[in-house]
């Protein structure tokens, strides 16, 4: 039987990271729930055992249900009947299996019928589901929207909606419109308060809405009449049971075809204000998008895993000139680099998730009591790290996902271009990861300030101070040299004191930081587990070449040369 958790020891490696003990103890409030709920853990080992059991179930469903359905779902896709979405047969089977297993509301508190898990196992489940079917994770994974309700809605709304999510109802976030894609300040869906019945009503159109016909939706709408920027936008909760929204059409996409991407028409749809007026974009969407970007980073890693496994299996089976093609150096190098990129992006994903876990848990504790000065300082530390690492994990993880999908097709040769092989679907599914929830270019915009303010360099220096296995000392020396190149390049750009010049080199500098950070993370992995030594070697050597290339370009360029690229 296929089990996507048991066949991947890398997941267990990240689940047992040293920081997990503190994360779990904080999340469980020193295991106080054990007195109220018979399924709550009484110590760290018990909690980790619960995590593993749930992940084994998620792994089994991913391998035995979701993955076998993926091809049929890709061919059938969802369709619209009477203004609402009907999922493909395989998608319906997938949802039933996950709901029956209790895999909805994983990270929500037990008082709302959730499992109260840390984000790490939730992201691991998303990683596995994405490996099985990248399109389906867009339906199951949107339960993450419930975190926004938990953080910002009032208690009555939490009690009304969160148990429904835990019971299996799906969610959506209705943000973009025909004239408001990345520029959400341009959102014009109108929210009007009806004095007669004390309700808000929504009117307008939303476009490119993933799982747009979900049971519960978070909707960004313009609540302040006459406003034209982000300060006039509020967040609303729409309940499909109340009606008022119809699906005009489902987009015909290149990939993730099982996930319905909808155009929605709101006609006097009843909604509830979530949080405070005017903070929809400024506060709530930012929190929502950071969670979504972490989810896409997980999706990217899962698709990358699928691409690597398809390429590795084919390269071992396919024989040319009397031997498996993996024995040819050109193919072996491709496979090795695919694995190194996969391991590096996964290490970055779970490092980021741990940072998010830490600060989110402290924020939650702060709702219950006043944090100590030490706790508040630690919360700010991890929040800053999470803000810096999230765009990097999403940006670089999605780019590596696309590169691995490309290489998987290349390893298959002409066969990879045929729909007979899964890598063709994986290649199409991968492409969206570097586009939605903020393109790679927008991730760079979010990340560059952490280059110019020294946040990345500070964390790199912290990694440099850690102790690694003696046999990895040569790799560490390379990372130290790479850091010096990065620091020099950044200083040259920043010293010009020209915003456009910083923007021109932004992606190069962010990628340099990313290669160094991922190199150190792999050194840490290889120190804890020798299985990562090969990937650490391959990746650091690859990163060394990339950092040198970007450094040379930056140091040999000037603001005068930039004009060539602007015209």
C-alpha positions as CSV (number, residue, x, y, z in Angstrom):
1,X,0.0,0.0,0.0
2,X,1.3,3.5,-0.9
3,X,1.8,5.8,2.1
4,X,3.3,9.2,1.3
5,X,4.4,9.7,4.9
6,X,6.0,6.3,5.6
7,X,7.8,6.2,2.3
8,X,9.4,9.6,3.0
9,X,11.7,9.7,6.0
10,X,12.6,13.3,5.3
11,X,9.2,14.3,6.7
12,X,9.9,12.6,10.0
13,X,13.3,14.2,10.1
14,X,11.7,17.7,10.0
15,X,9.0,16.7,12.4
16,X,11.6,15.9,15.1
17,X,13.5,19.2,14.7
18,X,14.8,20.3,18.2
19,X,12.6,23.5,18.2
20,X,9.5,21.3,18.0
21,X,9.5,20.5,21.7
22,X,9.2,24.2,22.6
23,X,6.6,24.8,19.9
24,X,4.4,21.9,21.1
25,X,4.7,22.8,24.8
26,X,3.6,26.4,24.0
27,X,0.8,25.3,21.7
28,X,-0.5,22.8,24.3
29,X,-0.1,25.4,27.2
30,X,2.0,22.8,29.0
31,X,-0.6,20.1,28.1
32,X,-3.5,21.6,30.1
33,X,-6.1,20.3,27.6
34,X,-5.3,16.7,28.8
35,X,-7.7,17.3,31.7
36,X,-10.6,18.4,29.4
37,X,-10.2,16.2,26.2
38,X,-9.4,12.5,26.2
39,X,-7.6,12.9,22.9
40,X,-5.3,15.7,24.1
41,X,-1.7,14.8,24.7
42,X,-0.2,14.8,28.2
43,X,3.5,15.3,27.2
44,X,5.7,16.0,24.2
45,X,6.2,12.4,23.3
46,X,2.4,11.8,23.4
47,X,1.8,14.9,21.2
48,X,4.5,13.8,18.7
49,X,2.9,10.3,18.6
50,X,-0.5,12.0,17.8
51,X,1.2,14.0,15.0
52,X,2.7,10.9,13.5
53,X,-0.5,8.9,13.6
54,X,-2.4,11.6,11.8
55,X,0.3,12.1,9.3
56,X,0.3,8.4,8.6
57,X,-3.4,8.6,7.9
58,X,-2.9,11.6,5.7
59,X,-0.1,9.8,3.9
60,X,-2.2,6.7,3.3
61,X,-5.1,8.7,1.9
62,X,-2.7,10.7,-0.3
63,X,-1.1,7.5,-1.6
64,X,-4.2,5.3,-1.8
65,X,-7.0,7.7,-2.7
66,X,-5.8,11.1,-3.9
67,X,-2.9,10.1,-6.1
68,X,-4.8,7.3,-8.0
69,X,-7.6,9.8,-8.7
70,X,-5.4,12.5,-10.0
71,X,-5.3,11.7,-13.7
72,X,-9.1,11.2,-13.9
73,X,-9.7,14.4,-12.0
74,X,-7.3,16.2,-14.4
75,X,-9.4,14.9,-17.4
76,X,-12.9,15.4,-15.9
77,X,-12.4,18.6,-13.9
78,X,-15.2,20.5,-12.1
79,X,-18.2,22.0,-13.9
80,X,-21.0,24.5,-13.3
81,X,-24.6,23.3,-12.7
82,X,-27.3,25.9,-11.9
83,X,-24.8,28.5,-10.9
84,X,-22.8,26.3,-8.6
85,X,-19.7,24.0,-8.8
86,X,-19.9,20.3,-9.1
87,X,-16.5,18.7,-8.3
88,X,-15.1,15.9,-10.4
89,X,-16.0,12.4,-9.1
90,X,-12.4,11.8,-7.9
91,X,-12.4,15.1,-6.0
92,X,-15.6,14.2,-4.2
93,X,-14.0,10.9,-3.2
94,X,-10.9,12.7,-2.0
95,X,-12.8,15.1,0.2
96,X,-15.0,12.3,1.7
97,X,-11.8,10.3,2.6
98,X,-10.1,13.3,4.3
99,X,-13.3,14.4,6.1
100,X,-13.9,10.9,7.4
101,X,-10.4,10.8,8.7
102,X,-10.9,14.1,10.6
103,X,-8.2,15.9,8.6
104,X,-10.1,19.3,8.5
105,X,-9.3,22.0,11.1
106,X,-6.0,20.4,12.0
107,X,-4.5,23.5,13.6
108,X,-7.7,24.9,15.1
109,X,-8.3,24.8,18.9
110,X,-10.1,21.8,20.4
111,X,-12.9,24.0,21.8
112,X,-13.9,24.4,18.1
113,X,-13.6,20.7,17.4
114,X,-10.1,21.1,15.9
115,X,-7.0,19.0,16.7
116,X,-4.9,21.9,18.0
117,X,-1.9,20.8,16.1
118,X,1.1,23.0,15.4
119,X,1.4,24.3,11.8
120,X,4.3,21.9,11.1
121,X,2.2,18.8,10.7
122,X,-0.5,20.7,8.9
123,X,2.0,21.9,6.3
124,X,3.4,18.3,6.1
125,X,-0.1,17.1,5.3
126,X,-0.3,19.8,2.6
127,X,3.1,18.7,1.3
128,X,1.9,15.1,0.9
129,X,-1.5,16.0,-0.6
130,X,0.3,18.2,-3.1
131,X,2.6,15.4,-4.1
132,X,-0.6,13.3,-4.8
133,X,-2.5,16.0,-6.6
134,X,-1.5,19.7,-6.7
135,X,-5.0,20.8,-7.7
136,X,-6.8,19.0,-4.9
137,X,-4.7,20.7,-2.2
138,X,-6.2,24.0,-3.3
139,X,-9.6,22.7,-2.1
140,X,-8.5,20.9,1.1
141,X,-5.8,23.4,2.0
142,X,-8.0,26.4,2.0
143,X,-9.2,25.4,5.5
144,X,-6.2,27.6,6.4
145,X,-8.6,30.6,5.9
146,X,-10.2,29.5,9.2
147,X,-7.1,30.8,10.9
148,X,-8.1,34.3,9.8
149,X,-11.6,33.8,11.3
150,X,-10.0,32.5,14.5
151,X,-7.6,35.5,14.8
152,X,-9.8,38.4,13.8
153,X,-13.5,37.4,14.0
154,X,-15.6,37.8,17.2
155,X,-16.4,34.8,19.5
156,X,-19.9,34.3,18.1
157,X,-18.5,34.1,14.6
158,X,-15.8,31.6,15.7
159,X,-18.4,29.4,17.3
160,X,-20.6,29.6,14.2
161,X,-18.0,28.9,11.5
162,X,-15.0,27.1,12.9
163,X,-16.8,23.8,13.9
164,X,-18.2,23.7,10.4
165,X,-14.8,23.8,8.9
166,X,-13.6,21.1,11.3
167,X,-16.6,19.0,10.2
168,X,-15.5,19.3,6.6
169,X,-17.0,22.4,5.0
170,X,-14.7,24.0,2.4
171,X,-13.5,27.6,2.3
172,X,-12.4,30.3,-0.2
173,X,-10.8,33.7,-0.1
174,X,-12.5,36.1,-2.5
175,X,-10.0,38.8,-3.1
176,X,-9.2,39.4,-6.8
177,X,-11.4,41.1,-9.4
178,X,-11.2,41.6,-13.2
179,X,-9.5,45.0,-12.7
180,X,-7.8,44.1,-9.4
181,X,-5.3,41.3,-9.5
182,X,-2.1,42.0,-7.6
183,X,-3.3,45.5,-7.0
184,X,-5.9,44.8,-4.4
185,X,-6.3,48.4,-3.5
186,X,-8.3,48.6,-6.7
187,X,-11.0,46.2,-5.4
188,X,-14.5,47.6,-6.1
189,X,-16.9,44.9,-4.9
190,X,-19.4,47.0,-3.0
191,X,-20.4,46.3,0.6
192,X,-23.5,48.2,1.8
193,X,-25.0,48.2,5.3
194,X,-28.7,47.6,5.3
195,X,-30.2,49.5,8.2
196,X,-33.5,47.8,7.9
197,X,-32.3,44.3,8.8
198,X,-28.9,45.2,10.3
199,X,-26.9,43.2,7.7
200,X,-24.2,43.9,5.1
201,X,-24.9,43.2,1.4
202,X,-22.3,42.6,-1.2
203,X,-22.6,43.4,-4.9
204,X,-20.1,43.0,-7.7
205,X,-17.8,40.5,-9.4
206,X,-14.8,38.5,-8.3
207,X,-12.5,36.7,-10.6
208,X,-9.8,34.0,-10.4
209,X,-11.2,32.7,-7.1
210,X,-9.8,29.4,-6.1
211,X,-12.6,27.0,-4.9
212,X,-14.9,30.0,-5.4
213,X,-18.0,28.1,-4.5
214,X,-16.7,27.0,-1.1
215,X,-19.1,26.8,1.8
216,X,-17.6,29.7,3.7
217,X,-15.7,32.6,2.1
218,X,-13.6,35.5,3.3
219,X,-14.5,38.4,1.0
220,X,-12.6,41.7,0.5
221,X,-15.0,44.5,-0.3
222,X,-15.3,48.3,-0.4
223,X,-17.3,49.3,2.6
224,X,-16.5,53.0,2.6
225,X,-18.4,54.9,0.0
226,X,-16.4,57.3,-2.1
227,X,-13.0,55.7,-1.1
228,X,-10.5,54.5,-3.8
229,X,-7.6,53.0,-1.9
230,X,-6.9,50.2,0.6
231,X,-8.3,52.3,3.5
232,X,-11.8,51.8,2.2
233,X,-11.7,48.0,2.2
234,X,-13.1,45.7,4.9
235,X,-13.2,41.9,5.3
236,X,-16.5,40.0,5.3
237,X,-17.6,36.4,5.9
238,X,-20.0,35.0,3.3
239,X,-22.0,31.9,4.1
240,X,-23.0,29.9,1.0
241,X,-26.2,28.8,2.9
242,X,-27.4,32.4,2.7
243,X,-27.3,32.5,-1.1
244,X,-26.8,35.6,-3.3
245,X,-23.6,34.4,-5.2
246,X,-23.6,32.5,-8.4
247,X,-20.6,31.0,-10.3
248,X,-20.6,32.6,-13.8
249,X,-17.9,30.3,-15.1
250,X,-14.9,28.1,-14.2
251,X,-11.7,29.1,-15.9
252,X,-10.2,26.7,-18.4
253,X,-6.7,26.5,-17.0
254,X,-3.3,25.0,-18.1
255,X,-3.0,22.9,-14.9
256,X,-4.4,22.2,-11.4
257,X,-7.6,21.4,-13.4
258,X,-9.4,19.7,-10.6
259,X,-9.4,23.0,-8.6
260,X,-12.3,25.2,-9.7
261,X,-11.1,28.7,-10.4
262,X,-14.3,30.7,-10.5
263,X,-15.7,34.0,-11.7
264,X,-18.4,35.0,-9.1
265,X,-21.3,37.3,-9.3
266,X,-22.5,38.8,-6.0
267,X,-26.1,40.0,-6.1
268,X,-27.2,41.5,-2.8
269,X,-25.4,38.7,-1.0
270,X,-25.7,38.7,2.8
271,X,-22.4,38.9,4.7
272,X,-20.9,39.5,8.1
273,X,-18.2,42.0,8.9
274,X,-15.0,40.2,10.1
275,X,-13.0,42.3,12.5
276,X,-13.0,46.1,12.2
277,X,-14.0,48.3,9.2
278,X,-11.3,49.7,6.9
279,X,-8.7,47.1,8.0
280,X,-9.6,44.5,5.3
281,X,-6.5,45.0,3.2
282,X,-4.2,46.8,5.6
283,X,-4.3,44.1,8.3
284,X,-6.5,41.0,7.5
285,X,-5.5,40.3,3.9
286,X,-1.8,40.6,4.8
287,X,-2.3,37.9,7.4
288,X,-4.4,35.8,5.0
289,X,-1.8,36.1,2.2
290,X,1.1,35.1,4.4
291,X,-0.7,32.0,5.4
292,X,-1.6,31.3,1.7
293,X,2.0,31.8,0.6
294,X,3.2,29.3,3.2
295,X,0.6,26.9,1.7
296,X,1.9,27.5,-1.8
297,X,5.4,26.9,-0.6
298,X,4.2,23.5,0.7
299,X,2.4,22.8,-2.6
300,X,5.6,23.6,-4.4
301,X,7.6,21.2,-2.3
302,X,5.0,18.5,-2.8
303,X,5.0,18.9,-6.6
304,X,8.8,19.0,-6.6
305,X,8.8,15.7,-4.7
306,X,6.4,14.2,-7.3
307,X,8.6,15.4,-10.2
308,X,11.8,14.1,-8.6
309,X,10.3,10.7,-8.0
310,X,8.9,10.4,-11.5
311,X,12.3,11.3,-13.0
312,X,14.3,9.0,-10.7
313,X,12.0,6.0,-11.3
314,X,12.1,6.6,-15.1
315,X,15.9,7.1,-15.2
316,X,16.4,3.8,-13.4
317,X,13.9,1.9,-15.6
318,X,14.7,3.3,-19.0
319,X,17.6,1.6,-20.8
320,X,19.6,3.1,-23.7
321,X,22.8,1.7,-25.2
322,X,22.5,-1.3,-22.8
323,X,22.3,0.5,-19.5
324,X,19.8,2.6,-17.4
325,X,20.0,6.2,-18.4
326,X,20.7,7.3,-14.8
327,X,24.2,5.9,-15.3
328,X,24.9,8.6,-17.9
329,X,26.6,11.5,-16.1
330,X,24.3,14.2,-17.7
331,X,21.2,12.4,-16.4
332,X,22.7,11.6,-13.1
333,X,23.7,15.2,-12.5
334,X,20.1,16.3,-13.3
335,X,18.6,13.8,-10.9
336,X,21.1,14.8,-8.1
337,X,20.4,18.5,-8.5
338,X,16.7,17.9,-8.5
339,X,17.0,16.1,-5.2
340,X,19.2,18.8,-3.8
341,X,16.7,21.5,-4.8
342,X,13.9,19.5,-3.3
343,X,15.7,19.0,0.0
344,X,16.8,22.6,0.2
345,X,13.3,24.0,-0.5
346,X,11.8,21.6,2.0
347,X,14.3,22.6,4.7
348,X,13.5,26.3,4.0
349,X,9.7,25.5,4.1
350,X,9.8,23.9,7.5
351,X,12.3,26.4,9.0
352,X,9.8,29.1,7.9
353,X,6.9,27.1,9.3
354,X,8.6,26.8,12.7
355,X,9.1,30.6,12.8
356,X,5.5,31.2,11.9
357,X,4.4,28.6,14.5
358,X,6.4,30.3,17.3
359,X,5.1,33.9,16.8
360,X,1.5,32.8,16.1
361,X,1.4,30.8,19.3
362,X,2.7,33.7,21.3
363,X,0.1,35.9,19.7
364,X,-2.5,33.4,20.8
365,X,-1.2,33.3,24.3
366,X,-1.3,37.1,24.4
367,X,-5.1,36.9,24.0
368,X,-5.2,34.9,27.2
369,X,-2.7,36.7,29.4
370,X,0.0,39.4,29.3
371,X,3.3,38.1,27.8
372,X,6.4,38.4,29.9
373,X,9.0,40.8,28.5
374,X,11.1,37.8,27.4
375,X,8.1,36.2,25.7
376,X,7.3,39.4,23.9
377,X,10.8,39.8,22.7
378,X,10.9,36.2,21.4
379,X,7.6,36.7,19.7
380,X,8.9,39.8,17.8
381,X,12.1,37.9,16.9
382,X,10.2,35.0,15.3
383,X,7.6,37.4,13.7
384,X,10.5,39.2,12.0
385,X,12.0,35.9,10.8
386,X,8.7,34.7,9.6
387,X,8.1,37.9,7.6
388,X,11.6,37.5,6.0
389,X,11.4,33.8,5.3
390,X,7.9,33.5,4.0
391,X,8.4,35.3,0.7
392,X,11.7,33.5,0.2
393,X,10.2,30.1,0.8
394,X,7.3,30.8,-1.6
395,X,9.4,32.5,-4.2
396,X,12.4,30.2,-4.4
397,X,10.4,27.0,-3.5
398,X,8.0,27.7,-6.4
399,X,10.9,28.4,-8.8
400,X,12.6,25.2,-7.8
401,X,9.3,23.4,-8.3
402,X,9.1,24.6,-11.8
403,X,12.7,23.7,-12.5
404,X,12.2,20.2,-11.2
405,X,9.1,19.7,-13.2
406,X,10.9,20.9,-16.3
407,X,13.8,18.5,-15.7
408,X,11.4,15.6,-15.0
409,X,10.0,16.0,-18.5
410,X,13.5,16.3,-19.9
411,X,14.6,13.1,-18.2
412,X,11.6,11.3,-19.9
413,X,12.6,12.7,-23.3
414,X,9.9,12.4,-25.9
415,X,7.8,10.3,-23.5
416,X,7.6,13.2,-21.1
417,X,5.7,15.2,-23.7
418,X,2.9,12.5,-23.8
419,X,-0.1,12.4,-21.5
420,X,0.7,8.7,-20.8
421,X,3.2,9.9,-18.2
422,X,2.4,11.7,-15.0
423,X,5.3,14.2,-15.5
424,X,3.2,15.9,-18.2
425,X,0.5,16.8,-15.7
426,X,3.0,17.6,-13.0
427,X,4.7,20.0,-15.4
428,X,1.4,21.8,-16.1
429,X,0.5,21.9,-12.4
430,X,3.8,23.3,-11.4
431,X,3.6,26.4,-13.5
432,X,1.0,28.2,-11.4
433,X,3.0,28.0,-8.1
434,X,5.3,30.9,-9.1
435,X,2.3,33.0,-10.2
436,X,-0.6,32.9,-7.7
437,X,-0.7,34.2,-4.2
438,X,1.9,36.7,-5.4
439,X,4.2,36.2,-8.3
440,X,7.9,35.5,-7.7
441,X,8.5,39.1,-8.6
442,X,6.2,40.2,-5.8
443,X,7.9,37.9,-3.4
444,X,11.1,39.7,-4.2
445,X,9.4,43.0,-3.5
446,X,8.4,41.6,-0.1
447,X,11.9,40.1,0.6
448,X,14.2,42.9,-0.6
449,X,13.8,45.0,2.5
450,X,15.2,42.1,4.6
451,X,18.3,42.3,2.4
452,X,18.8,46.0,2.6
453,X,18.1,46.2,6.4
454,X,20.4,43.2,7.1
455,X,17.8,40.8,8.4
456,X,18.9,38.0,6.2
457,X,22.6,38.7,6.9
458,X,22.0,38.6,10.7
459,X,20.3,35.2,10.4
460,X,23.0,33.9,8.1
461,X,25.6,34.9,10.8
462,X,23.5,33.1,13.4
463,X,23.6,29.9,11.3
464,X,27.4,30.4,10.8
465,X,27.8,30.3,14.6
466,X,26.1,26.9,14.9
467,X,28.0,23.7,15.3
468,X,28.1,21.3,12.3
469,X,29.7,17.9,11.7
470,X,33.4,18.0,11.1
471,X,33.1,16.3,7.7
472,X,31.0,19.3,6.6
473,X,33.7,21.9,7.4
474,X,34.7,22.4,3.7
475,X,31.1,23.2,2.8
476,X,30.8,25.7,5.7
477,X,34.0,27.4,4.4
478,X,32.3,27.8,1.0
479,X,29.2,29.3,2.7
480,X,31.3,31.8,4.6
481,X,33.0,32.9,1.4
482,X,29.6,33.1,-0.3
483,X,28.4,35.3,2.6
484,X,31.3,37.7,2.0
485,X,30.4,38.0,-1.7
486,X,26.7,38.6,-0.8
487,X,27.7,41.3,1.8
488,X,30.0,43.0,-0.7
489,X,27.3,43.0,-3.4
490,X,24.6,44.3,-1.1
491,X,26.8,47.2,0.1
492,X,27.7,48.2,-3.5
493,X,24.0,48.4,-4.4
494,X,22.8,50.0,-1.2
495,X,25.6,52.6,-1.2
496,X,24.2,54.0,-4.4
497,X,21.2,55.2,-2.5
498,X,18.9,54.8,-5.5
499,X,15.6,52.9,-5.1
500,X,15.4,51.9,-8.7
501,X,18.9,50.5,-8.7
502,X,18.0,48.4,-5.6
503,X,14.9,47.1,-7.4
504,X,17.0,46.3,-10.5
505,X,19.2,44.0,-8.5
506,X,16.6,42.9,-6.0
507,X,16.0,39.4,-7.3
508,X,19.7,38.7,-7.6
509,X,20.4,39.7,-4.0
510,X,17.4,37.8,-2.6
511,X,18.4,34.7,-4.4
512,X,22.0,35.0,-3.1
513,X,20.6,35.2,0.4
514,X,18.4,32.2,-0.3
515,X,21.2,30.0,-1.6
516,X,23.3,30.7,1.5
517,X,20.4,30.2,3.9
518,X,19.4,26.9,2.3
519,X,23.0,25.8,2.3
520,X,23.2,26.3,6.0
521,X,19.9,24.6,6.6
522,X,21.1,21.5,4.7
523,X,24.3,21.6,6.8
524,X,22.1,21.4,9.9
525,X,20.1,18.6,8.3
526,X,23.2,16.7,7.4
527,X,24.6,17.1,10.9
528,X,21.5,15.6,12.4
529,X,21.0,13.0,9.6
530,X,23.8,11.7,7.3
531,X,21.1,11.0,4.6
532,X,21.3,14.7,3.7
533,X,25.1,14.9,3.2
534,X,24.9,14.3,-0.5
535,X,22.2,17.0,-1.0
536,X,24.2,19.4,1.1
537,X,27.3,18.9,-1.1
538,X,25.4,19.2,-4.3
539,X,23.4,22.2,-3.2
540,X,26.2,24.2,-1.7
541,X,28.3,23.7,-4.9
542,X,25.3,24.8,-7.0
543,X,24.6,27.8,-4.7
544,X,28.3,28.7,-4.8
545,X,28.1,29.1,-8.6
546,X,24.9,31.0,-8.5
547,X,26.1,33.4,-5.9
548,X,29.3,34.0,-7.8
549,X,27.4,34.7,-11.0
550,X,25.0,37.2,-9.4
551,X,27.9,38.8,-7.5
552,X,29.9,39.3,-10.6
553,X,26.9,40.8,-12.5
554,X,26.2,43.2,-9.6
555,X,29.9,44.3,-9.2
556,X,30.5,44.8,-12.9
557,X,27.2,46.7,-13.5
558,X,26.5,50.3,-12.9
559,X,23.4,52.6,-12.9
560,X,24.3,53.7,-16.4
561,X,24.1,50.1,-17.6
562,X,20.7,49.7,-16.0
563,X,19.2,52.0,-18.6
564,X,19.8,49.3,-21.3
565,X,17.3,47.0,-19.4
566,X,14.7,49.8,-18.9
567,X,14.2,50.5,-22.6
